Amino acid sequence: MADDAIALDGFLDEETVPGDLHGSTARFRLTVSPTDERADEMILPCSVADSELAHAVLHDLVPGDKLRVTGHLRLPRTPDEPMWLVVNTLAVLETAPLLSDPAAVAPAVIERYGPYVCWFDSEDSGEVPVWTEAGVWVGAAGDPSALGELIEAFEQRQAAGGE
């Protein structure tokens, strides 16, 4: 059975949770992105059954940690069953920056909305610049609530232009 174990690198997606009342098992979600293509990115549910490893997962990991996990993929047998990775070993490749460190807190954030990339800058005037993921300028929304209108207008211009 050890022959079919897989190893994946990814980032801890959110807080870990106990898998049972006693904390002898743990569950977490790993964001795996093997290439720079967004279409290749996935969020993989993971479970840990070893009580020592589960304790480490629950108490030592924070969202954003880069991990290498090794385990066995459990595929669903029916449409209502989930897919998950049963983790046997785990290594922290990089720790997430501490948010209490002022140098680690970014005043700006890049967000993706489908094929669009938006730049939110807390120190800016409130305008939100938008590009396509290919780098084509879409425009600047006056505020975040106007993003939908800006993207819709851009898509209408693209459709009218035959693209």
Phi, psi and chi 1 to 4 in degrees:
 res  aa     phi    psi   chi1   chi2   chi3   chi4
   1 MET       -  -27.8 -169.3   79.6  163.0      -
   2 ALA   -67.8  -20.0      -      -      -      -
   3 ASP   -67.5  -28.9  -62.8  -22.8      -      -
   4 ASP   -98.2   14.6   61.1  -11.2      -      -
   5 ALA   -68.3  144.3      -      -      -      -
   6 ILE  -117.7  154.1   60.8  171.8      -      -
   7 ALA  -119.5  133.2      -      -      -      -
   8 LEU  -133.9  144.3  -63.9  170.3      -      -
   9 ASP  -106.7  140.0  -69.6   -8.3      -      -
  10 GLY  -171.2 -178.6      -      -      -      -
  11 PHE  -109.8  139.6  -68.0   91.5      -      -
  12 LEU   -64.5  120.5 -175.1   61.0      -      -
  13 ASP   -74.4  -40.1 -174.1   55.1      -      -
  14 GLU  -157.2 -176.5   58.2 -166.2   12.4      -
  15 GLU   -55.4  145.2  -67.9  -72.1  -26.1      -
  16 THR   -78.0  156.5   59.6      -      -      -
  17 VAL  -133.5  149.3  -65.6      -      -      -
  18 PRO   -67.3  145.6  -10.8   18.9      -      -
  19 GLY   -89.4  -13.0      -      -      -      -
  20 ASP  -147.7  176.1   61.0   12.9      -      -
  21 LEU   -65.8  -25.9  -67.0  174.3      -      -
  22 HIS   -94.9   -6.1  -52.1  -69.8      -      -
  23 GLY    72.4   21.1      -      -      -      -
  24 SER   -85.5   -7.3   59.8      -      -      -
  25 THR  -132.1  163.3   63.1      -      -      -
  26 ALA  -143.1  157.9      -      -      -      -
  27 ARG  -134.6  147.1  -63.4  176.2   49.0  108.8
  28 PHE  -159.4  168.4   60.3   93.5      -      -
  29 ARG  -116.8  133.8  -64.8  177.9   -3.8  153.3
  30 LEU  -113.4  126.4 -170.9   68.7      -      -
  31 THR   -89.1  116.2  -59.3      -      -      -
  32 VAL  -111.0  126.8  179.4      -      -      -
  33 SER  -138.0   86.7 -174.4      -      -      -
  34 PRO   -69.9  -19.8   23.5  -29.8      -      -
  35 THR  -130.6  180.0   67.6      -      -      -
  36 ASP   -83.4   -1.9  -71.1  -24.5      -      -
  37 GLU   -81.4  126.1  -65.5  -67.3  -35.6      -
  38 ARG   -61.8  -31.4 -176.2  141.7  171.3   98.6
  39 ALA   -65.4  -22.3      -      -      -      -
  40 ASP   -86.5   -7.4  -65.5  -24.1      -      -
  41 GLU   -78.3  142.9 -173.9  173.9  -74.9      -
  42 MET  -145.3  157.2   70.3  172.8  168.2      -
  43 ILE  -109.6  119.4  -64.0  178.7      -      -
  44 LEU  -110.5  118.8 -178.0   62.8      -      -
  45 PRO   -67.1  139.3  -15.1   26.4      -      -
  46 CYS  -129.9  150.1  -61.4      -      -      -
  47 SER  -133.3  149.2   67.0      -      -      -
  48 VAL  -125.3  124.1  176.8      -      -      -
  49 ALA  -101.1  -22.4      -      -      -      -
  50 ASP   -71.3  124.9  176.7   81.4      -      -
  51 SER   -64.6  -36.8   61.2      -      -      -
  52 GLU   -67.6  -43.7  -72.7 -176.6   33.4      -
  53 LEU   -66.9  -38.9 -174.8   55.8      -      -
  54 ALA   -61.3  -41.0      -      -      -      -
  55 HIS   -60.8  -43.8 -176.1  -85.5      -      -
  56 ALA   -64.4  -42.1      -      -      -      -
  57 VAL   -61.9  -44.5  165.1      -      -      -
  58 LEU   -71.7  -30.3  -68.0  170.4      -      -
  59 HIS  -110.8  -17.5  -60.3  -75.1      -      -
  60 ASP  -111.0  -16.9  -61.5  -21.5      -      -
  61 LEU   -98.4  147.6  -60.1  179.9      -      -
  62 VAL  -130.7  152.4  -64.7      -      -      -
  63 PRO   -54.6  136.2  -27.4   36.2      -      -
  64 GLY   101.1  -14.1      -      -      -      -
  65 ASP   -62.0  137.1  -77.5  -10.9      -      -
  66 LYS   -90.2  125.0 -174.9  173.9 -177.0 -179.0
  67 LEU  -121.7  154.1  -51.0  174.0      -      -
  68 ARG  -117.4  118.2  174.8  165.7  -67.1  146.5
  69 VAL  -114.3  145.7  -65.6      -      -      -
  70 THR  -126.2  134.9  -56.1      -      -      -
  71 GLY  -178.8 -161.1      -      -      -      -
  72 HIS  -119.6  130.9  -63.7   86.1      -      -
  73 LEU   -79.6  128.3 -167.3   59.9      -      -
  74 ARG  -105.8  110.8  -61.9  -68.8 -177.5 -151.2
  75 LEU   -88.8  149.5  -62.5  174.2      -      -
  76 PRO   -69.7  146.3   18.0  -23.9      -      -
  77 ARG  -102.0  -19.2  -65.1  179.5 -173.8 -170.4
  78 THR  -132.9  161.8   63.4      -      -      -
  79 PRO   -61.1  -22.8  -23.0   32.0      -      -
  80 ASP   -96.7    7.0   59.3  -19.5      -      -
  81 GLU   -96.4  144.5  -72.5 -177.7   -7.3      -
  82 PRO   -83.5  162.4   30.5  -34.3      -      -
  83 MET  -100.2  143.1  176.0  178.5   71.6      -
  84 TRP  -158.8  166.1   77.1   93.9      -      -
  85 LEU  -107.5  124.0 -176.8   71.8      -      -
  86 VAL   -86.5  108.9  178.0      -      -      -
  87 VAL   -84.1  127.2  176.0      -      -      -
  88 ASN  -100.6  -38.4  -61.0  -33.1      -      -
  89 THR  -134.8  154.1   64.3      -      -      -
  90 LEU  -147.4  136.2 -179.2  142.7      -      -
  91 ALA  -132.5  138.6      -      -      -      -
  92 VAL   -87.0  116.4  177.4      -      -      -
  93 LEU   -84.8  -38.8  -58.7  176.8      -      -
  94 GLU  -148.5  139.0  -73.5 -179.5   41.3      -
  95 THR   -87.5  150.6   57.5      -      -      -
  96 ALA   -70.4  147.9      -      -      -      -
  97 PRO   -64.9  143.6   18.4  -25.4      -      -
  98 LEU   -72.5  129.0  -63.1  174.2      -      -
  99 LEU   -72.5  -16.2  -66.4 -179.8      -      -
 100 SER   -77.4  -13.0   59.8      -      -      -
 101 ASP   -79.9  115.3  178.8    5.7      -      -
 102 PRO   -57.7  -31.0  -17.3   25.0      -      -
 103 ALA   -70.9  -22.0      -      -      -      -
 104 ALA   -88.3  -17.5      -      -      -      -
 105 VAL   -84.3  116.0  177.7      -      -      -
 106 ALA   -86.6  136.2      -      -      -      -
 107 PRO   -79.1   -6.7   28.0  -32.9      -      -
 108 ALA  -132.9  153.9      -      -      -      -
 109 VAL  -137.4  139.0  175.2      -      -      -
 110 ILE  -100.5  127.3  -65.6  176.5      -      -
 111 GLU  -119.4  148.8  -74.7  -73.9  -29.5      -
 112 ARG  -109.4  138.4  -67.3 -178.2   69.2  116.5
 113 TYR  -127.8   90.7  -65.7   94.8      -      -
 114 GLY    60.7 -124.4      -      -      -      -
 115 PRO   -85.5   11.7   30.1  -34.4      -      -
 116 TYR  -111.6  146.5  -59.4   98.4      -      -
 117 VAL  -119.7  129.1  178.8      -      -      -
 118 CYS  -119.9  144.0  -54.8      -      -      -
 119 TRP  -112.1  111.9  175.8 -100.4      -      -
 120 PHE  -102.9  117.2  -66.2   93.4      -      -
 121 ASP  -117.1  114.6 -169.7   -9.8      -      -
 122 SER   -68.2  -19.5   63.3      -      -      -
 123 GLU   -97.4    6.3  -63.1  175.8   -0.1      -
 124 ASP   -95.3 -176.2 -160.9    2.2      -      -
 125 SER   -75.6   -5.4   63.9      -      -      -
 126 GLY   107.3  -14.2      -      -      -      -
 127 GLU   -67.5  147.8  -79.3 -164.3  -15.2      -
 128 VAL  -120.8  103.3 -177.8      -      -      -
 129 PRO   -69.6  143.8  -12.6   23.3      -      -
 130 VAL  -134.2  135.6 -179.0      -      -      -
 131 TRP  -129.6  162.4  -64.5  -93.4      -      -
 132 THR   -79.6  164.6   66.3      -      -      -
 133 GLU   -65.3  -16.9   61.2 -172.3   -4.0      -
 134 ALA   -84.9   -4.5      -      -      -      -
 135 GLY    96.8    7.4      -      -      -      -
 136 VAL   -79.4  128.9  175.9      -      -      -
 137 TRP   -66.9  128.0  174.7 -110.5      -      -
 138 VAL   -98.5  -45.3  172.9      -      -      -
 139 GLY   147.1 -171.1      -      -      -      -
 140 ALA  -125.5  125.4      -      -      -      -
 141 ALA   -81.8  141.5      -      -      -      -
 142 GLY   -61.1  -32.3      -      -      -      -
 143 ASP  -159.0  168.3   60.9   70.3      -      -
 144 PRO   -57.2  -29.1  -27.7   35.7      -      -
 145 SER   -70.1  -16.0   66.3      -      -      -
 146 ALA   -94.7    4.1      -      -      -      -
 147 LEU   -59.7  -44.4  -78.2  172.0      -      -
 148 GLY   -59.2  -44.8      -      -      -      -
 149 GLU   -64.2  -41.8  -66.7  173.2   13.4      -
 150 LEU   -62.8  -46.7  176.1   69.7      -      -
 151 ILE   -66.6  -40.0  -69.2  171.5      -      -
 152 GLU   -63.1  -42.6 -175.9  176.8  -26.0      -
 153 ALA   -63.4  -40.8      -      -      -      -
 154 PHE   -62.6  -44.6  174.9   77.0      -      -
 155 GLU   -64.7  -36.2  -71.5  176.5  -12.5      -
 156 GLN   -66.8  -40.7  -72.2  176.8   -4.5      -
 157 ARG   -62.4  -41.1  -72.9 -168.0  -49.2  -92.1
 158 GLN   -64.7  -41.1  -65.2  -61.9  -49.1      -
 159 ALA   -66.0  -39.6      -      -      -      -
 160 ALA   -68.8  -29.5      -      -      -      -
 161 GLY   -82.6   -2.6      -      -      -      -
 162 GLY    84.9   12.8      -      -      -      -
 163 GLU  -101.2      -  -64.1  179.0   17.7      -
